[in-house]
Amino acid sequence: MLWNGLSWHLVIEGEAGFVQSGRTWELLPRQSLYLQAGTPYAISNPSPGKLKVLTLVFNDASDSVEE
């Protein structure tokens, strides 16, 4: 499962809204956020402009894909 790991999000352009477990965050360019593993989250664009977000997901090595 891709979303099992810790995730890090960096807003490159625009404004991003994040929601996880009832908590909300609004980030502007050059702001970042870590989100906990195993809990669903949503990303939205609350502004009329373009949104660009760089996202990295870190999976636990024990979750590796078997061949």
Secondary structure, 3 states (H helix, E strand, C coil): CHHHCEEEEEEEECCEEEEECCEEEEECCCCEEEECCCCCEEEECCCCCCCEEEEEEECCHHHCCCC
